[in-house]
Amino acid sequence: MTEPFRVAIAGLGTVGAGVVEILQSNAAQVAMRAGRPVEIVAVNARDKAKERGVDVSAYEWVDDAAGLAGVEADAVIELIGGSDGPAYDLVKAALAGGKHVVSANKALLAHHGTELATLAEGHGVSLNYEAAVAGGIPIIKAAREGLAGNKMSAVYGILNGTSNFILTKMRESGRDFDDVLKEAQDLGYAEADPTFDVDGVDAGHKICLLASIAFGVQPEFNKVRMRGIREVTSADINFAAEFGYRIKLLGIAKDRDGLINITVEPCLVPEATPLGTVENAYNAVVVKGDFVDTPLLTGLGAGRGPTASAVVADIIDLARGLHVPTFGIPAKALKKPDFIDPATIKQHYYLRLTVTDQPGVIADVSAILRDHDASIESMVQHGRDPGQPVSVVLVTHDVKRGDIEAACEEISKLKSCLEKPYLMRIEHQL
Ligand SMILES: NC(=O)c1ccc[n+]([C@@H]2O[C@H](COP(=O)([O-])OP(=O)(O)OC[C@H]3O[C@@H](n4cnc5c(N)ncnc54)[C@H](OP(=O)(O)O)[C@@H]3O)[C@@H](O)[C@H]2O)c1
């Protein structure tokens, strides 16, 4: 066999220890596929004394993460996390020093992708990040290589396993968000600070990267519109089921004749579609290509095994000598995206109102919707309790987002409207 491919690993937490484990236990398999042995030469984490469940005593310990950029290695594997700080400093230093980089860090790539891709190219090295999007699902490889012959018009999917787990448990048990979040935290599916997962930020990082690959644009994370699942109630889930839908937190990127829209939001998805049936902590991603139609990949999007598996696949590609530009095309060819005004996009909507049960309320709401070009496809109200709060749910035909939001604003000013109307997009065209 030829010379070993030498890697230096920064971060020995959930993913880093998983990578060490795979490289140790599947060493022969990895070497066969890579065409050469893959050798860990140095490691770094914060606490040298911490028990990690894997033996790292044979490798050089480097105290400072940035110091890994200076060791004799072919690639640096960044598994620290965070969009800035030590991860950013290390990746920049490694690329500038002519080392390939593998990272699982979606935040870093979403915030600094163009700069890092340019740096990698300028130094003739690769920046791979399969593990950063949907963990064990090889979606970066699929979009960047397998589907490269297509003009892609959309990429979308369930990109956050924690949110999908919570929505699934809410549906199955009838319990509300806070209660299920606590269970998810106890089971280790959600972090103590669940903000990134349940508020759509994590999915926002991922869809931002997928949009860059699909549409050949620079990642602009600050333009991604994000809304999470905190306001989804078990009542919404039941109402959605009555209409034949499941609620999913979707990352959606669409290219409409060169105008791009990237969002993360809870959406109603028809129950009988492939996305509608993806439950628990599973992820699923669809790419819409002009010749391939809509292939869907599904699997576990996080966790030690699936994520480390993706990191090792990236390492094997590098050891084989397979190099693909960070976002699939040369960094200088990445366009600055032009974004569509979201207010102009037409869509069906689900609208939940909490109103006083009294004569004339529905007539008032209907008049406001009519005045904003929104027509009602169906409406549900459960029970009657004159003078008391009651939930009324409406499903609209196609209406511009700007119009339905303006209508909601007006409805919220009605005396009979007791809570802010809650609006969710219905995605039929998935
Ligand atoms: N966990 C997943 O399922 C998953 C899935 C997809 C992508 N990712 C991404 O993978 C990356 C790592 O995630 P993780 O879950 O493995 O995180 P983690 O378990 O918290 O591990 C982070 C590691 O980085 C080390 N570290 C933290 N700050 C450091 C610093 N200033 N200098 C040096 N080392 C430092 C920690 O050292 P100590 O151990 O000594 O504290 C730890 O070993 C993140 O970018 C994450 O977004 C994770």
The ligand as a MOL file (V3000), in Angstrom:
LIG
                    3D

  0  0  0     0  0            999 V3000
M  V30 BEGIN CTAB
M  V30 COUNTS 48 52 0 0 0
M  V30 BEGIN ATOM
M  V30 1 N -23.7420 15.4480 17.8720 0
M  V30 2 C -24.3220 15.2550 16.7080 0
M  V30 3 O -25.2030 14.4010 16.5650 0
M  V30 4 C -23.9230 16.0910 15.5170 0
M  V30 5 C -24.5580 15.8660 14.2870 0
M  V30 6 C -24.1420 16.5980 13.1660 0
M  V30 7 C -23.1560 17.5470 13.2940 0
M  V30 8 N -22.5890 17.7780 14.5160 0 CHG=1
M  V30 9 C -21.5550 18.7910 14.6020 0
M  V30 10 O -20.3390 18.1750 15.0080 0
M  V30 11 C -19.5700 19.1070 15.7590 0
M  V30 12 C -19.2090 18.4760 17.1110 0
M  V30 13 O -20.3980 18.1720 17.7900 0
M  V30 14 P -20.4150 17.1950 19.0770 0
M  V30 15 O -21.8410 16.8320 19.2820 0
M  V30 16 O -19.4130 16.1390 18.9330 0 CHG=-1
M  V30 17 O -19.9840 18.2120 20.2190 0
M  V30 18 P -19.4650 17.8720 21.6880 0
M  V30 19 O -19.8640 16.5050 22.0830 0
M  V30 20 O -19.8490 19.0160 22.5320 0
M  V30 21 O -17.8790 17.8700 21.5070 0
M  V30 22 C -17.1620 19.0390 21.2500 0
M  V30 23 C -15.6910 18.7310 21.4190 0
M  V30 24 O -14.9620 19.9280 21.1620 0
M  V30 25 C -14.0790 20.1690 22.2400 0
M  V30 26 N -13.9470 21.6050 22.4380 0
M  V30 27 C -14.8930 22.4850 22.8020 0
M  V30 28 N -14.3710 23.7290 22.8800 0
M  V30 29 C -13.0750 23.5910 22.5700 0
M  V30 30 C -11.9960 24.5010 22.5080 0
M  V30 31 N -12.1660 25.7940 22.7920 0
M  V30 32 N -10.7920 24.0380 22.1450 0
M  V30 33 C -10.6080 22.7300 21.8880 0
M  V30 34 N -11.5900 21.8060 21.9340 0
M  V30 35 C -12.8010 22.2560 22.2790 0
M  V30 36 C -14.6620 19.5040 23.4590 0
M  V30 37 O -13.6180 19.2010 24.3590 0
M  V30 38 P -13.8620 18.4290 25.7710 0
M  V30 39 O -14.4250 17.0860 25.3860 0
M  V30 40 O -12.5240 18.3160 26.3760 0
M  V30 41 O -14.8330 19.2710 26.5200 0
M  V30 42 C -15.3020 18.2680 22.8290 0
M  V30 43 O -14.3810 17.2150 22.7520 0
M  V30 44 C -20.4200 20.3850 15.8590 0
M  V30 45 O -20.0680 21.2590 14.8290 0
M  V30 46 C -21.8410 19.8570 15.6210 0
M  V30 47 O -22.7090 20.8450 15.0930 0
M  V30 48 C -22.9350 17.0640 15.6250 0
M  V30 END ATOM
M  V30 BEGIN BOND
M  V30 1 1 1 2
M  V30 2 2 2 3
M  V30 3 1 2 4
M  V30 4 1 4 5
M  V30 5 2 4 48
M  V30 6 2 5 6
M  V30 7 1 6 7
M  V30 8 2 7 8
M  V30 9 1 8 9
M  V30 10 1 8 48
M  V30 11 1 9 10
M  V30 12 1 9 46
M  V30 13 1 10 11
M  V30 14 1 11 12
M  V30 15 1 11 44
M  V30 16 1 12 13
M  V30 17 1 13 14
M  V30 18 2 14 15
M  V30 19 1 14 16
M  V30 20 1 14 17
M  V30 21 1 17 18
M  V30 22 2 18 19
M  V30 23 1 18 20
M  V30 24 1 18 21
M  V30 25 1 21 22
M  V30 26 1 22 23
M  V30 27 1 23 24
M  V30 28 1 23 42
M  V30 29 1 24 25
M  V30 30 1 25 26
M  V30 31 1 25 36
M  V30 32 1 26 27
M  V30 33 1 26 35
M  V30 34 2 27 28
M  V30 35 1 28 29
M  V30 36 1 29 30
M  V30 37 2 29 35
M  V30 38 1 30 31
M  V30 39 2 30 32
M  V30 40 1 32 33
M  V30 41 2 33 34
M  V30 42 1 34 35
M  V30 43 1 36 37
M  V30 44 1 36 42
M  V30 45 1 37 38
M  V30 46 2 38 39
M  V30 47 1 38 40
M  V30 48 1 38 41
M  V30 49 1 42 43
M  V30 50 1 44 45
M  V30 51 1 44 46
M  V30 52 1 46 47
M  V30 END BOND
M  V30 END CTAB
M  END
